[in-house]
Amino acid sequence: MAFLMDRAGGWFLSKITQESQFRYSRLYNGHESADILFVGNSRGLSFYQPYAEEKTGLTTNNLSYNGMPVSLAVPLVMDYLDNHNPPKVLVMDISLLDSVRMDNKLGYQFNHYTPFSQRLSDLMKRDFANDYYAGIVSHLYRYNSEVFQRTFFYWKKSDKDWLLDRVISPSMINSVDEQKTLRFSYDQKMLDQVSTMVHYAKERGVRVELVVNPYYPAFVPKIGNLDSLMNDLSLATGLSVKNFENAITQTEAFGDYQHVNKVGAKLYLDKLIQAGVLETRTGYNGK
Amino acid sequence: MIFNSLPFFVFIAVFLPLFFSTKRSESAWTIGSVGYAALLEGVLWYGTSQGWWHWPLHGLILVTTIGSRLLGPLKGQHLISLVGSYVFYGWWDWKFLFLVGFSTLLDFTLGLIVDRESDDKKRRRLMVLSIVMNLGFLGFFKYFNFFINSAADLLTSVGFQPHLTTLRIILPIGISFYTFQSMSYVIDVYRKHMPAERNFLKYAAFVSFWPQLVAGPIVRAKDFLPQFNHNHGFDWDRLITGTGRILWGFFKKCVIADSISPFVDQIFGEPSAFTSINLFVGVVFYSFQIYCDFSGYSDIAIGFARVLGFKFNENFRTPYFSQNFSEFWTRWHISLSSWLRDYLYIPLGGNRNGKFATYKNNMLTMLLGGLWHGANWTFMFWGFLHGMYLIGQRQLGKPFGAMMNGLRFPAWLKTGVNIALTYFFTCLAWIFFRATTFGKAMDVITGLTDLRGYNLVSLMNKFWVMKGLLLIGILLTIEISNLRMHWSGLTFRQPAVRVFAYASLLLLIAFFGSFGGGAFIYFQF
């Protein structure tokens, strides 16, 4: 009985996965090609789609997720490029090259997408073999993740307005000096993975922009090795990294030290358009 | 090893058949058990070419198969139980087996001497020696650095600059449980509640019995030791009922406790960063996390004991349905609260010497109960709060009850108010139990009083919250319905209900469970 209930439940949930409007379901059902593709970790949610579409007049898609590791971001982007018309531009926030702050276990939470992606299947088998094979034994197990909960949550509604929306608290503002230095922990493998993704996109005529999204101004001095990361990434990809860490100065634009809120996201997107990172329907600055 | 891990399932597959194979000494069983042991050896050698972890299992198989055949059915089963328990415990760190072994030998010997000694003063001194030695082990491993640091802080506060040395001491898992269990044996022998055990193998198997060794329930020798007097054979009914209990325990631990713990960890990690609603949800979640984690472990332990043919007393009885704190302490961690009652509160005088002596004894018992949980002043303060609750209940219980009667509340409303108030104050105390410092506890409490922060928009991760609320709702539905339906009896009597219930639990575990091998909270005690 457990087996039958498991298979029946798994079949029903796979239908939800396919029909969901969550970003990764839309990626694999191939229905929505976009002009602008964003990718990043939770800081990548700053690429607030409704405002970006309003200001640019172009369609957008955002593959960002909290704690997104590079090893997962790259296959997702490559799958997107395989399943959709190539976007005009791919924008990536480089802070996801950080093994300390990324969620190394996020990959297994995409188990329910493995039937749709050979790259994700390979990733699961390589890095999360127990979860992969457990998902074969129990189909319901594949859906045991926060990512699936979001897939279910966005079954009938759009996820484009997903954004951290709070204001940094006074106690956080007052304790910024007590924070430890933030140092990006990355290695050559991560740089190579981003390089692979960049070349894959360029071969399809996609312009790639590597950016540093804003940080809370008083927190910026606490960031230790951003210059090294930018230099190493430039060498690996052949692209210059555009640094917007200081782009936003208003305190009320931040939810915490590392994330802007909706107010900040709008200000930031205006900066990206002014800097020519994002093109508009009327044209591209080409800076 | 922990219950929710792959090595444990391998251990069970090896241990159970060996344990039950001693029931009969006929040649067929001997050949069968030796053959099974040979099969296991082959599987282990073939399937595990690297790593150390299979060696203890080889030891378990060889020693128990050969030894049990030589010792006979009953002693053979004691040997298997003992060796299996030592493999189970030594998985964490084999060096602590010496501590368990020494503690076992010490109290076994002292028990014999106390039993034979006729001079009451000498008997008392020997009992005190057992208490001092056991509390000495506990004090050293658990509290040495705590007392050193506290002394240093105190001296610094009055102007001295002490240079006191702390040691890098690893806390042996389960030490708080097996030392209390061992102490109570010698005390019961001293009180002549039971004779001393003369069979060391049986006594050692009792002390180290793996289902309850690392996180209880704390069993009493006079209840549990006699269960080792006969050989336990395999029984389908026990397997069925035991399996149901184990599944329920895994549901509470892997599905509920481990699912809500990430939210709780974030909240209590930096409480000042979160709004009131997040803090409120975090505190409520923690109350269920610790309940499900600890009672889940107890359920698994009780279930496995049942499968093996042993009976543990219940350790939890829906504690959050308590209407006052006296009742709460008959429903929460019953084995510890009853231990403290019988070996501390009553010997101190209990409630026999007037109001203030009763208050003093209540407070002392709760303070030491708090300290038992960990080497931190926040645990003692948690105990202090519960002491105050018990005192407050004695002082205010009757006037409060009279007020409720005067307001002519219907019975269900009075019950609801009592439960809500008891739960509220329990959660208040949990804040100090969970917070690592007083500062963080006060951050939580201060944050909770900011009414502006109670808005859904600022809820940190609504997916965690929705999942947590859903799972807690499932738990409460089952526990409330169990008061009428008595699910455990129903699943035993009705096969169709059993099949559906067990299948549902398995699927809920697959769909919602966390399998990161998260340790049980009470392992740290």
Chai-1 contact restraints between the chains, C-beta under 6 A:
chainA,res_idxA,chainB,res_idxB,connection_type,confidence,min_distance_angstrom,max_distance_angstrom,comment,restraint_id
A,M1,B,V499,contact,1.0,0.0,6.0,A-B,restraint_1
A,M1,B,A503,contact,1.0,0.0,6.0,A-B,restraint_2
A,A2,B,A503,contact,1.0,0.0,6.0,A-B,restraint_3
A,A2,B,L506,contact,1.0,0.0,6.0,A-B,restraint_4
A,M5,B,A503,contact,1.0,0.0,6.0,A-B,restraint_5
A,M5,B,L507,contact,1.0,0.0,6.0,A-B,restraint_6
A,D6,B,L507,contact,1.0,0.0,6.0,A-B,restraint_7
A,S138,B,A510,contact,1.0,0.0,6.0,A-B,restraint_8
A,L140,B,L507,contact,1.0,0.0,6.0,A-B,restraint_9
A,L140,B,A510,contact,1.0,0.0,6.0,A-B,restraint_10
A,L140,B,F511,contact,1.0,0.0,6.0,A-B,restraint_11
A,Y141,B,A510,contact,1.0,0.0,6.0,A-B,restraint_12
A,N144,B,F511,contact,1.0,0.0,6.0,A-B,restraint_13
A,E146,B,F463,contact,1.0,0.0,6.0,A-B,restraint_14
A,Q149,B,F463,contact,1.0,0.0,6.0,A-B,restraint_15
A,R166,B,S458,contact,1.0,0.0,6.0,A-B,restraint_16
A,S171,B,S272,contact,1.0,0.0,6.0,A-B,restraint_17
A,M172,B,A273,contact,1.0,0.0,6.0,A-B,restraint_18
